[in-house]
């Protein structure tokens, strides 16, 4: 998920919104993609766990 969000954020080409891009912009992209990727992965793991426990709750 982190790699997927990293490539998605790079696809936005954020550098073109700045006249002079900050030196720390690549680091900010990496940190944002790590945070978003972690949150997405946690959501999907929680969702899969909830769905897998659903048949036991219906009995």
Predicted model as a PDB file, atoms N, CA, C, CB and O in Angstrom, pLDDT in the B-factor column:
MODEL        1                                                                  
ATOM      1  N   UNK A   1       0.820  -1.202   0.000  1.00 95.00           N  
ATOM      2  CA  UNK A   1       0.000   0.000   0.000  1.00 95.00           C  
ATOM      3  C   UNK A   1       0.860   1.260   0.000  1.00 95.00           C  
ATOM      4  CB  UNK A   1      -0.931   0.002   1.204  1.00 95.00           C  
ATOM      5  O   UNK A   1       0.519   2.252  -0.643  1.00 95.00           O  
ATOM      6  N   UNK A   2       1.963   1.214   0.716  1.00 95.00           N  
ATOM      7  CA  UNK A   2       2.825   2.395   0.762  1.00 95.00           C  
ATOM      8  C   UNK A   2       3.390   2.680  -0.623  1.00 95.00           C  
ATOM      9  CB  UNK A   2       3.970   2.201   1.782  1.00 95.00           C  
ATOM     10  O   UNK A   2       3.445   3.831  -1.056  1.00 95.00           O  
ATOM     11  N   UNK A   3       3.811   1.621  -1.315  1.00 96.00           N  
ATOM     12  CA  UNK A   3       4.346   1.822  -2.665  1.00 96.00           C  
ATOM     13  C   UNK A   3       3.261   2.345  -3.600  1.00 96.00           C  
ATOM     14  CB  UNK A   3       4.935   0.509  -3.216  1.00 96.00           C  
ATOM     15  O   UNK A   3       3.528   3.201  -4.444  1.00 96.00           O  
ATOM     16  N   UNK A   4       2.049   1.839  -3.454  1.00 96.00           N  
ATOM     17  CA  UNK A   4       0.939   2.283  -4.296  1.00 96.00           C  
ATOM     18  C   UNK A   4       0.626   3.757  -4.071  1.00 96.00           C  
ATOM     19  CB  UNK A   4      -0.304   1.440  -4.024  1.00 96.00           C  
ATOM     20  O   UNK A   4       0.426   4.500  -5.031  1.00 96.00           O  
ATOM     21  N   UNK A   5       0.583   4.184  -2.819  1.00 96.00           N  
ATOM     22  CA  UNK A   5       0.320   5.596  -2.550  1.00 96.00           C  
ATOM     23  C   UNK A   5       1.487   6.473  -2.966  1.00 96.00           C  
ATOM     24  CB  UNK A   5       0.020   5.804  -1.077  1.00 96.00           C  
ATOM     25  O   UNK A   5       1.291   7.618  -3.376  1.00 96.00           O  
ATOM     26  N   UNK A   6       2.702   5.944  -2.864  1.00 96.00           N  
ATOM     27  CA  UNK A   6       3.864   6.713  -3.296  1.00 96.00           C  
ATOM     28  C   UNK A   6       3.806   6.993  -4.796  1.00 96.00           C  
ATOM     29  CB  UNK A   6       5.156   5.969  -2.944  1.00 96.00           C  
ATOM     30  O   UNK A   6       4.060   8.114  -5.235  1.00 96.00           O  
ATOM     31  N   UNK A   7       3.473   5.972  -5.574  1.00 96.00           N  
ATOM     32  CA  UNK A   7       3.385   6.184  -7.024  1.00 96.00           C  
ATOM     33  C   UNK A   7       2.188   7.076  -7.382  1.00 96.00           C  
ATOM     34  CB  UNK A   7       3.273   4.830  -7.756  1.00 96.00           C  
ATOM     35  O   UNK A   7       2.248   7.841  -8.345  1.00 96.00           O  
ATOM     36  N   UNK A   8       1.109   6.974  -6.609  1.00 96.00           N  
ATOM     37  CA  UNK A   8      -0.054   7.833  -6.870  1.00 96.00           C  
ATOM     38  C   UNK A   8       0.264   9.295  -6.582  1.00 96.00           C  
ATOM     39  CB  UNK A   8      -1.254   7.384  -6.023  1.00 96.00           C  
ATOM     40  O   UNK A   8      -0.108  10.180  -7.354  1.00 96.00           O  
ATOM     41  N   UNK A   9       0.945   9.546  -5.480  1.00 95.00           N  
ATOM     42  CA  UNK A   9       1.305  10.928  -5.147  1.00 95.00           C  
ATOM     43  C   UNK A   9       2.300  11.481  -6.171  1.00 95.00           C  
ATOM     44  CB  UNK A   9       1.904  11.007  -3.718  1.00 95.00           C  
ATOM     45  O   UNK A   9       2.224  12.653  -6.539  1.00 95.00           O  
ATOM     46  N   UNK A  10       3.217  10.655  -6.625  1.00 94.00           N  
ATOM     47  CA  UNK A  10       4.150  11.116  -7.658  1.00 94.00           C  
ATOM     48  C   UNK A  10       3.419  11.420  -8.961  1.00 94.00           C  
ATOM     49  CB  UNK A  10       5.242  10.066  -7.901  1.00 94.00           C  
ATOM     50  O   UNK A  10       3.857  12.278  -9.728  1.00 94.00           O  
ATOM     51  N   UNK A  11       2.325  10.737  -9.216  1.00 94.00           N  
ATOM     52  CA  UNK A  11       1.538  10.972 -10.419  1.00 94.00           C  
ATOM     53  C   UNK A  11       0.897  12.347 -10.447  1.00 94.00           C  
ATOM     54  CB  UNK A  11       0.477   9.926 -10.543  1.00 94.00           C  
ATOM     55  O   UNK A  11       0.592  12.870 -11.519  1.00 94.00           O  
ATOM     56  N   UNK A  12       0.691  12.939  -9.273  1.00 93.00           N  
ATOM     57  CA  UNK A  12       0.126  14.287  -9.227  1.00 93.00           C  
ATOM     58  C   UNK A  12       1.122  15.349  -9.672  1.00 93.00           C  
ATOM     59  CB  UNK A  12      -0.355  14.599  -7.829  1.00 93.00           C  
ATOM     60  O   UNK A  12       0.726  16.462 -10.018  1.00 93.00           O  
ATOM     61  N   UNK A  13       2.412  15.016  -9.667  1.00 92.00           N  
ATOM     62  CA  UNK A  13       3.495  15.946 -10.059  1.00 92.00           C  
ATOM     63  C   UNK A  13       3.352  17.277  -9.302  1.00 92.00           C  
ATOM     64  CB  UNK A  13       3.474  16.200 -11.610  1.00 92.00           C  
ATOM     65  O   UNK A  13       3.115  18.331  -9.893  1.00 92.00           O  
ATOM     66  N   UNK A  14       3.500  17.187  -8.008  1.00 91.00           N  
ATOM     67  CA  UNK A  14       3.330  18.324  -7.107  1.00 91.00           C  
ATOM     68  C   UNK A  14       4.349  19.428  -7.383  1.00 91.00           C  
ATOM     69  CB  UNK A  14       3.446  17.865  -5.662  1.00 91.00           C  
ATOM     70  O   UNK A  14       4.095  20.593  -7.076  1.00 91.00           O  
ATOM     71  N   UNK A  15       5.487  19.077  -7.952  1.00 90.00           N  
ATOM     72  CA  UNK A  15       6.550  20.058  -8.191  1.00 90.00           C  
ATOM     73  C   UNK A  15       6.098  21.208  -9.085  1.00 90.00           C  
ATOM     74  CB  UNK A  15       7.750  19.378  -8.815  1.00 90.00           C  
ATOM     75  O   UNK A  15       6.596  22.327  -8.959  1.00 90.00           O  
ATOM     76  N   UNK A  16       5.165  20.940  -9.979  1.00 92.00           N  
ATOM     77  CA  UNK A  16       4.757  21.989 -10.918  1.00 92.00           C  
ATOM     78  C   UNK A  16       3.886  23.061 -10.269  1.00 92.00           C  
ATOM     79  CB  UNK A  16       4.012  21.375 -12.081  1.00 92.00           C  
ATOM     80  O   UNK A  16       3.646  24.104 -10.876  1.00 92.00           O  
ATOM     81  N   UNK A  17       3.409  22.824  -9.046  1.00 91.00           N  
ATOM     82  CA  UNK A  17       2.628  23.831  -8.343  1.00 91.00           C  
ATOM     83  C   UNK A  17       3.504  24.879  -7.660  1.00 91.00           C  
ATOM     84  CB  UNK A  17       1.741  23.167  -7.321  1.00 91.00           C  
ATOM     85  O   UNK A  17       3.007  25.901  -7.188  1.00 91.00           O  
ATOM     86  N   UNK A  18       4.793  24.623  -7.612  1.00 90.00           N  
ATOM     87  CA  UNK A  18       5.741  25.544  -6.982  1.00 90.00           C  
ATOM     88  C   UNK A  18       6.604  26.196  -8.051  1.00 90.00           C  
ATOM     89  CB  UNK A  18       6.625  24.808  -5.943  1.00 90.00           C  
ATOM     90  O   UNK A  18       7.028  25.547  -9.008  1.00 90.00           O  
ATOM     91  N   UNK A  19       6.856  27.470  -7.878  1.00 91.00           N  
ATOM     92  CA  UNK A  19       7.796  28.134  -8.773  1.00 91.00           C  
ATOM     93  C   UNK A  19       9.208  27.631  -8.479  1.00 91.00           C  
ATOM     94  CB  UNK A  19       7.715  29.679  -8.619  1.00 91.00           C  
ATOM     95  O   UNK A  19       9.971  27.330  -9.396  1.00 91.00           O  
ATOM     96  N   UNK A  20       9.548  27.544  -7.194  1.00 94.00           N  
ATOM     97  CA  UNK A  20      10.814  26.979  -6.728  1.00 94.00           C  
ATOM     98  C   UNK A  20      10.472  25.903  -5.702  1.00 94.00           C  
ATOM     99  CB  UNK A  20      11.764  28.090  -6.111  1.00 94.00           C  
ATOM    100  O   UNK A  20      10.222  26.223  -4.540  1.00 94.00           O  
ATOM    101  N   UNK A  21      10.455  24.620  -6.114  1.00 91.00           N  
ATOM    102  CA  UNK A  21      10.061  23.562  -5.177  1.00 91.00           C  
ATOM    103  C   UNK A  21      10.995  23.514  -3.966  1.00 91.00           C  
ATOM    104  CB  UNK A  21      10.052  22.198  -5.887  1.00 91.00           C  
ATOM    105  O   UNK A  21      12.207  23.671  -4.114  1.00 91.00           O  
ATOM    106  N   UNK A  22      10.444  23.298  -2.776  1.00 93.00           N  
ATOM    107  CA  UNK A  22      11.274  23.194  -1.583  1.00 93.00           C  
ATOM    108  C   UNK A  22      12.222  21.997  -1.656  1.00 93.00           C  
ATOM    109  CB  UNK A  22      10.396  23.088  -0.344  1.00 93.00           C  
ATOM    110  O   UNK A  22      11.923  20.997  -2.310  1.00 93.00           O  
ATOM    111  N   UNK A  23      13.352  22.106  -0.987  1.00 95.00           N  
ATOM    112  CA  UNK A  23      14.324  21.015  -0.991  1.00 95.00           C  
ATOM    113  C   UNK A  23      13.788  19.781  -0.286  1.00 95.00           C  
ATOM    114  CB  UNK A  23      15.617  21.462  -0.335  1.00 95.00           C  
ATOM    115  O   UNK A  23      14.187  18.659  -0.596  1.00 95.00           O  
ATOM    116  N   UNK A  24      12.890  19.987   0.657  1.00 95.00           N  
ATOM    117  CA  UNK A  24      12.370  18.882   1.459  1.00 95.00           C  
ATOM    118  C   UNK A  24      11.108  18.253   0.848  1.00 95.00           C  
ATOM    119  CB  UNK A  24      12.069  19.370   2.868  1.00 95.00           C  
ATOM    120  O   UNK A  24      10.484  17.399   1.479  1.00 95.00           O  
ATOM    121  N   UNK A  25      10.732  18.655  -0.344  1.00 95.00           N  
ATOM    122  CA  UNK A  25       9.521  18.131  -0.971  1.00 95.00           C  
ATOM    123  C   UNK A  25       9.581  16.608  -1.188  1.00 95.00           C  
ATOM    124  CB  UNK A  25       9.290  18.831  -2.303  1.00 95.00           C  
ATOM    125  O   UNK A  25       8.589  15.933  -0.911  1.00 95.00           O  
ATOM    126  N   UNK A  26      10.686  16.043  -1.665  1.00 95.00           N  
ATOM    127  CA  UNK A  26      10.716  14.574  -1.795  1.00 95.00           C  
ATOM    128  C   UNK A  26      10.538  13.854  -0.453  1.00 95.00           C  
ATOM    129  CB  UNK A  26      12.031  14.139  -2.429  1.00 95.00           C  
ATOM    130  O   UNK A  26       9.887  12.811  -0.387  1.00 95.00           O  
ATOM    131  N   UNK A  27      11.110  14.403   0.601  1.00 96.00           N  
ATOM    132  CA  UNK A  27      10.936  13.799   1.922  1.00 96.00           C  
ATOM    133  C   UNK A  27       9.482  13.900   2.371  1.00 96.00           C  
ATOM    134  CB  UNK A  27      11.858  14.475   2.951  1.00 96.00           C  
ATOM    135  O   UNK A  27       8.946  12.960   2.957  1.00 96.00           O  
ATOM    136  N   UNK A  28       8.848  15.031   2.101  1.00 95.00           N  
ATOM    137  CA  UNK A  28       7.437  15.198   2.454  1.00 95.00           C  
ATOM    138  C   UNK A  28       6.561  14.204   1.692  1.00 95.00           C  
ATOM    139  CB  UNK A  28       6.979  16.637   2.164  1.00 95.00           C  
ATOM    140  O   UNK A  28       5.596  13.673   2.241  1.00 95.00           O  
ATOM    141  N   UNK A  29       6.899  13.959   0.438  1.00 95.00           N  
ATOM    142  CA  UNK A  29       6.145  12.983  -0.359  1.00 95.00           C  
ATOM    143  C   UNK A  29       6.301  11.585   0.226  1.00 95.00           C  
ATOM    144  CB  UNK A  29       6.614  12.999  -1.833  1.00 95.00           C  
ATOM    145  O   UNK A  29       5.328  10.837   0.317  1.00 95.00           O  
ATOM    146  N   UNK A  30       7.508  11.232   0.620  1.00 96.00           N  
ATOM    147  CA  UNK A  30       7.750   9.909   1.209  1.00 96.00           C  
ATOM    148  C   UNK A  30       7.001   9.764   2.531  1.00 96.00           C  
ATOM    149  CB  UNK A  30       9.262   9.679   1.426  1.00 96.00           C  
ATOM    150  O   UNK A  30       6.385   8.728   2.782  1.00 96.00           O  
ATOM    151  N   UNK A  31       7.048  10.786   3.374  1.00 97.00           N  
ATOM    152  CA  UNK A  31       6.366  10.711   4.664  1.00 97.00           C  
ATOM    153  C   UNK A  31       4.853  10.654   4.500  1.00 97.00           C  
ATOM    154  CB  UNK A  31       6.746  11.901   5.530  1.00 97.00           C  
ATOM    155  O   UNK A  31       4.183   9.890   5.194  1.00 97.00           O  
ATOM    156  N   UNK A  32       4.313  11.451   3.591  1.00 97.00           N  
ATOM    157  CA  UNK A  32       2.861  11.422   3.343  1.00 97.00           C  
ATOM    158  C   UNK A  32       2.425  10.080   2.772  1.00 97.00           C  
ATOM    159  CB  UNK A  32       2.455  12.551   2.383  1.00 97.00           C  
ATOM    160  O   UNK A  32       1.389   9.545   3.166  1.00 97.00           O  
ATOM    161  N   UNK A  33       3.199   9.540   1.856  1.00 97.00           N  
ATOM    162  CA  UNK A  33       2.829   8.248   1.280  1.00 97.00           C  
ATOM    163  C   UNK A  33       2.937   7.136   2.313  1.00 97.00           C  
ATOM    164  CB  UNK A  33       3.711   7.930   0.073  1.00 97.00           C  
ATOM    165  O   UNK A  33       2.146   6.194   2.284  1.00 97.00           O  
ATOM    166  N   UNK A  34       3.901   7.226   3.226  1.00 98.00           N  
ATOM    167  CA  UNK A  34       4.007   6.232   4.291  1.00 98.00           C  
ATOM    168  C   UNK A  34       2.799   6.306   5.220  1.00 98.00           C  
ATOM    169  CB  UNK A  34       5.305   6.436   5.089  1.00 98.00           C  
ATOM    170  O   UNK A  34       2.226   5.279   5.583  1.00 98.00           O  
ATOM    171  N   UNK A  35       2.414   7.515   5.602  1.00 98.00           N  
ATOM    172  CA  UNK A  35       1.273   7.671   6.503  1.00 98.00           C  
ATOM    173  C   UNK A  35      -0.027   7.223   5.844  1.00 98.00           C  
ATOM    174  CB  UNK A  35       1.153   9.123   6.955  1.00 98.00           C  
ATOM    175  O   UNK A  35      -0.809   6.496   6.458  1.00 98.00           O  
ATOM    176  N   UNK A  36      -0.270   7.639   4.617  1.00 97.00           N  
ATOM    177  CA  UNK A  36      -1.510   7.271   3.923  1.00 97.00           C  
ATOM    178  C   UNK A  36      -1.534   5.770   3.631  1.00 97.00           C  
ATOM    179  CB  UNK A  36      -1.658   8.074   2.606  1.00 97.00           C  
ATOM    180  O   UNK A  36      -2.570   5.123   3.785  1.00 97.00           O  
ATOM    181  N   UNK A  37      -0.394   5.218   3.211  1.00 97.00           N  
ATOM    182  CA  UNK A  37      -0.321   3.779   2.940  1.00 97.00           C  
ATOM    183  C   UNK A  37      -0.551   2.942   4.179  1.00 97.00           C  
ATOM    184  CB  UNK A  37       1.017   3.431   2.345  1.00 97.00           C  
ATOM    185  O   UNK A  37      -1.213   1.906   4.116  1.00 97.00           O  
ATOM    186  N   UNK A  38      -0.007   3.384   5.316  1.00 98.00           N  
ATOM    187  CA  UNK A  38      -0.224   2.669   6.574  1.00 98.00           C  
ATOM    188  C   UNK A  38      -1.696   2.709   6.976  1.00 98.00           C  
ATOM    189  CB  UNK A  38       0.647   3.269   7.689  1.00 98.00           C  
ATOM    190  O   UNK A  38      -2.256   1.698   7.399  1.00 98.00           O  
ATOM    191  N   UNK A  39      -2.316   3.873   6.844  1.00 98.00           N  
ATOM    192  CA  UNK A  39      -3.733   3.992   7.202  1.00 98.00           C  
ATOM    193  C   UNK A  39      -4.615   3.132   6.296  1.00 98.00           C  
ATOM    194  CB  UNK A  39      -4.177   5.458   7.124  1.00 98.00           C  
ATOM    195  O   UNK A  39      -5.547   2.484   6.771  1.00 98.00           O  
ATOM    196  N   UNK A  40      -4.328   3.126   5.010  1.00 97.00           N  
ATOM    197  CA  UNK A  40      -5.114   2.312   4.075  1.00 97.00           C  
ATOM    198  C   UNK A  40      -4.933   0.821   4.365  1.00 97.00           C  
ATOM    199  CB  UNK A  40      -4.707   2.621   2.618  1.00 97.00           C  
ATOM    200  O   UNK A  40      -5.903   0.062   4.359  1.00 97.00           O  
ATOM    201  N   UNK A  41      -3.696   0.407   4.617  1.00 97.00           N  
ATOM    202  CA  UNK A  41      -3.437  -1.003   4.917  1.00 97.00           C  
ATOM    203  C   UNK A  41      -4.127  -1.411   6.214  1.00 97.00           C  
ATOM    204  CB  UNK A  41      -1.922  -1.265   5.015  1.00 97.00           C  
ATOM    205  O   UNK A  41      -4.692  -2.502   6.294  1.00 97.00           O  
ATOM    206  N   UNK A  42      -4.089  -0.559   7.223  1.00 98.00           N  
ATOM    207  CA  UNK A  42      -4.765  -0.862   8.488  1.00 98.00           C  
ATOM    208  C   UNK A  42      -6.272  -0.977   8.288  1.00 98.00           C  
ATOM    209  CB  UNK A  42      -4.453   0.217   9.535  1.00 98.00           C  
ATOM    210  O   UNK A  42      -6.916  -1.851   8.867  1.00 98.00           O  
ATOM    211  N   UNK A  43      -6.824  -0.097   7.472  1.00 98.00           N  
ATOM    212  CA  UNK A  43      -8.260  -0.167   7.190  1.00 98.00           C  
ATOM    213  C   UNK A  43      -8.616  -1.477   6.510  1.00 98.00           C  
ATOM    214  CB  UNK A  43      -8.694   1.013   6.314  1.00 98.00           C  
ATOM    215  O   UNK A  43      -9.563  -2.148   6.921  1.00 98.00           O  
ATOM    216  N   UNK A  44      -7.872  -1.855   5.472  1.00 96.00           N  
ATOM    217  CA  UNK A  44      -8.202  -3.071   4.746  1.00 96.00           C  
ATOM    218  C   UNK A  44      -7.996  -4.315   5.591  1.00 96.00           C  
ATOM    219  CB  UNK A  44      -7.376  -3.165   3.492  1.00 96.00           C  
ATOM    220  O   UNK A  44      -8.777  -5.260   5.480  1.00 96.00           O  
ATOM    221  N   UNK A  45      -6.976  -4.347   6.429  1.00 97.00           N  
ATOM    222  CA  UNK A  45      -6.776  -5.491   7.312  1.00 97.00           C  
ATOM    223  C   UNK A  45      -7.921  -5.584   8.320  1.00 97.00           C  
ATOM    224  CB  UNK A  45      -5.419  -5.383   8.044  1.00 97.00           C  
ATOM    225  O   UNK A  45      -8.432  -6.673   8.580  1.00 97.00           O  
ATOM    226  N   UNK A  46      -8.320  -4.458   8.880  1.00 97.00           N  
ATOM    227  CA  UNK A  46      -9.458  -4.458   9.801  1.00 97.00           C  
ATOM    228  C   UNK A  46     -10.746  -4.871   9.125  1.00 97.00           C  
ATOM    229  CB  UNK A  46      -9.629  -3.096  10.416  1.00 97.00           C  
ATOM    230  O   UNK A  46     -11.554  -5.597   9.704  1.00 97.00           O  
ATOM    231  N   UNK A  47     -10.939  -4.413   7.906  1.00 96.00           N  
ATOM    232  CA  UNK A  47     -12.139  -4.778   7.145  1.00 96.00           C  
ATOM    233  C   UNK A  47     -12.159  -6.270   6.848  1.00 96.00           C  
ATOM    234  CB  UNK A  47     -12.211  -3.980   5.836  1.00 96.00           C  
ATOM    235  O   UNK A  47     -13.196  -6.917   6.993  1.00 96.00           O  
ATOM    236  N   UNK A  48     -11.027  -6.819   6.435  1.00 95.00           N  
ATOM    237  CA  UNK A  48     -10.953  -8.251   6.134  1.00 95.00           C  
ATOM    238  C   UNK A  48     -11.181  -9.070   7.399  1.00 95.00           C  
ATOM    239  CB  UNK A  48      -9.590  -8.607   5.505  1.00 95.00           C  
ATOM    240  O   UNK A  48     -11.860 -10.096   7.354  1.00 95.00           O  
ATOM    241  N   UNK A  49     -10.625  -8.634   8.521  1.00 94.00           N  
ATOM    242  CA  UNK A  49     -10.861  -9.342   9.788  1.00 94.00           C  
ATOM    243  C   UNK A  49     -12.333  -9.294  10.184  1.00 94.00           C  
ATOM    244  CB  UNK A  49     -10.000  -8.739  10.907  1.00 94.00           C  
ATOM    245  O   UNK A  49     -12.882 -10.295  10.643  1.00 94.00           O  
ATOM    246  N   UNK A  50     -12.971  -8.154  10.014  1.00 91.00           N  
ATOM    247  CA  UNK A  50     -14.383  -8.030  10.369  1.00 91.00           C  
ATOM    248  C   UNK A  50     -15.250  -8.917   9.479  1.00 91.00           C  
ATOM    249  CB  UNK A  50     -14.836  -6.569  10.258  1.00 91.00           C  
ATOM    250  O   UNK A  50     -16.185  -9.558   9.959  1.00 91.00           O  
ATOM    251  N   UNK A  51     -14.943  -8.953   8.205  1.00 92.00           N  
ATOM    252  CA  UNK A  51     -15.725  -9.780   7.279  1.00 92.00           C  
ATOM    253  C   UNK A  51     -15.500 -11.259   7.560  1.00 92.00           C  
ATOM    254  CB  UNK A  51     -15.357  -9.457   5.818  1.00 92.00           C  
ATOM    255  O   UNK A  51     -16.429 -12.059   7.443  1.00 92.00           O  
ATOM    256  N   UNK A  52     -14.284 -11.630   7.928  1.00 91.00           N  
ATOM    257  CA  UNK A  52     -14.017 -13.041   8.210  1.00 91.00           C  
ATOM    258  C   UNK A  52     -14.702 -13.499   9.496  1.00 91.00           C  
ATOM    259  CB  UNK A  52     -12.514 -13.282   8.309  1.00 91.00           C  
ATOM    260  O   UNK A  52     -14.999 -14.685   9.631  1.00 91.00           O  
ATOM    261  N   UNK A  53     -14.958 -12.609  10.432  1.00 89.00           N  
ATOM    262  CA  UNK A  53     -15.635 -12.967  11.671  1.00 89.00           C  
ATOM    263  C   UNK A  53     -17.151 -12.891  11.531  1.00 89.00           C  
ATOM    264  CB  UNK A  53     -15.174 -12.061  12.797  1.00 89.00           C  
ATOM    265  O   UNK A  53     -17.872 -13.331  12.427  1.00 89.00           O  
ATOM    266  N   UNK A  54     -17.635 -12.356  10.456  1.00 86.00           N  
ATOM    267  CA  UNK A  54     -19.064 -12.185  10.257  1.00 86.00           C  
ATOM    268  C   UNK A  54     -19.838 -13.513  10.238  1.00 86.00           C  
ATOM    269  CB  UNK A  54     -19.301 -11.444   8.970  1.00 86.00           C  
ATOM    270  O   UNK A  54     -20.895 -13.582  10.865  1.00 86.00           O  
ATOM    271  N   UNK A  55     -19.375 -14.563   9.560  1.00 83.00           N  
ATOM    272  CA  UNK A  55     -20.140 -15.815   9.587  1.00 83.00           C  
ATOM    273  C   UNK A  55     -20.298 -16.396  10.997  1.00 83.00           C  
ATOM    274  CB  UNK A  55     -19.469 -16.838   8.695  1.00 83.00           C  
ATOM    275  O   UNK A  55     -21.321 -17.019  11.283  1.00 83.00           O  
ATOM    276  N   UNK A  56     -19.334 -16.213  11.867  1.00 78.00           N  
ATOM    277  CA  UNK A  56     -19.451 -16.707  13.231  1.00 78.00           C  
ATOM    278  C   UNK A  56     -20.467 -15.937  14.041  1.00 78.00           C  
ATOM    279  CB  UNK A  56     -18.125 -16.651  13.914  1.00 78.00           C  
ATOM    280  O   UNK A  56     -21.059 -16.490  14.968  1.00 78.00           O  
ATOM    281  N   UNK A  57     -20.686 -14.670  13.715  1.00 75.00           N  
ATOM    282  CA  UNK A  57     -21.651 -13.861  14.441  1.00 75.00           C  
ATOM    283  C   UNK A  57     -23.086 -14.144  14.002  1.00 75.00           C  
ATOM    284  CB  UNK A  57     -21.336 -12.395  14.254  1.00 75.00           C  
ATOM    285  O   UNK A  57     -24.029 -13.909  14.758  1.00 75.00           O  
ATOM    286  N   UNK A  58     -23.245 -14.644  12.794  1.00 73.00           N  
ATOM    287  CA  UNK A  58     -24.586 -14.886  12.268  1.00 73.00           C  
ATOM    288  C   UNK A  58     -25.171 -16.203  12.747  1.00 73.00           C  
ATOM    289  CB  UNK A  58     -24.559 -14.865  10.763  1.00 73.00           C  
ATOM    290  O   UNK A  58     -26.367 -16.432  12.564  1.00 73.00           O  
ATOM    291  N   UNK A  59     -24.385 -17.071  13.348  1.00 66.00           N  
ATOM    292  CA  UNK A  59     -24.896 -18.370  13.784  1.00 66.00           C  
ATOM    293  C   UNK A  59     -25.645 -18.271  15.050  1.00 66.00           C  
ATOM    294  CB  UNK A  59     -23.798 -19.348  13.945  1.00 66.00           C  
ATOM    295  O   UNK A  59     -26.142 -19.278  15.554  1.00 66.00           O  
TER     296      UNK A  59                                                      
ENDMDL                                                                          
END                                                                             
